[in-house]
């Protein structure tokens, strides 16, 4: 297990965490050792310097999980630049916003992607270069000391309200996040981590960094279907999958040969809470795997995890604080909530990001001085999520303050409604929303994907929920879809669905 050293370092020294001849990366092209990873980081950093960039300037990547995409978080840091990863599934308008907002001076992409951009999408002064021309071998830039508090990356959130905003991460944020996750997941040099999440997603990037912090092997994968994931597990003998709830839905519905499922020793979830049914399904399908439910937000990377030994007894829990994180549940007046009392989750400590890029107004709304009881002090992230801490210290998610449904004077958690809807097996996926209602204030609308015929699913669902939920929590209407939309990070696009319904 990774030693829990709280000393922050520049992120690019992760190339030194594995044995030089151990495999650091494996893909269809073959393998890279840690020595080869270091050489690639040095070569790409030297190439970036050759473009005349000044320290602190932003370097964007718009790539699938190529080797350049995997190396750039370390190479940009080595060169003294700030990495801006752009999700490869984004379209030209979204890419144009990120390039303009970040002030990127260089975009590394592929010619086919660049061909989709129109005049004005790339800001003046931003060079577009292709990965086919970027070296991963050759003259290199040696490691040099950098300020751990210096800006290393800007990650753009999926944007639940308004346009995506750039979260500023320091070297220390990324280094300590990698060490923390590698430690509590107990990643070893023998582990082979299948990287299926987008590298622009905070935990997608951490798949690389935490695995390399432990001296393990990353297997980056761009997949289209659940079958692609199963084949990759079998082909590469993967031991770990990090996913989000929509991926688990796909993987649970796919057919897994028993010997392939038995290769998995660790499942980690973020990007949305697991339902109790999903927990049970994963525990049944992968009985030899440790399941790590986790909660986090890009502004503080990762906040809590549930130890696998507690999952069966507490499948609804968010767990406790991860290493280097201080988690508090506070009332509206900033005082600490009592056990069993709902309050806002506040995250303090060295994993807290540096705010939003060039957005002081939104930074002030989310990043505030830590509550007086904080051991760390400094700035804290006020999550906007309502949670409850039990007498045993385990946290339970209640809902987002801006998503809570207010009906007939009751505050209703959409998460609780969704869990009830999913519990009986009539639907595959569901999103609960509050919509304006003259009588109730807000009525509960459920958008769902049925298992089988929608009309019969709705009849069965209404009959069951009449038994399982109080009257004020009953959905007033159902909208049935063949599939639910997802945002660029693979999460269910709740804000997009709500905007569509309200329109």
Secondary structure, DSSP 8 states (H G I E B T S, - for coil): ----------GGGGGGSS-TTSEEEEETTEEEEHHHHHHHHHHHHHHHHTTT--TT-EEEEE-SS-HHHHHHHHHHHHHT-EEEEE-TT--HHHHHHHHHHHT-SEEEE-HHHHTT--TTSS-TT-EEEEGGGS-SSSS--------TTSEEEEEE---SSSS--EEEEEHHHHHHHHHHHHHHTT--TT-EEEE-S-TTSHHHHHHHHHHHHTT-EEEE---SSHHHHHHHHHHHT--EEEE-HHHHHHHHHS---HHHHTT--EEEE-SS---HHHHHHHHHHTTTSEEEEEE--TTTS--EE--HHHHTT-TTEEEEE-TT-EEEEE-TTS-B--TT-EEEEEEESTT----BTT-HHHHHHHEEE--TT-SS-SEEEEEEEEEEE-TTS-EEEEEETTT-EEETTEEE-HHHHHHHHHHTSSEEEEEEEEEEETTTEEEEEEEEEESS-HHHHHHHHHHHHHHHS-GGGS-SEEEE-SS--B-TTSSB-HHHHHHHHH-
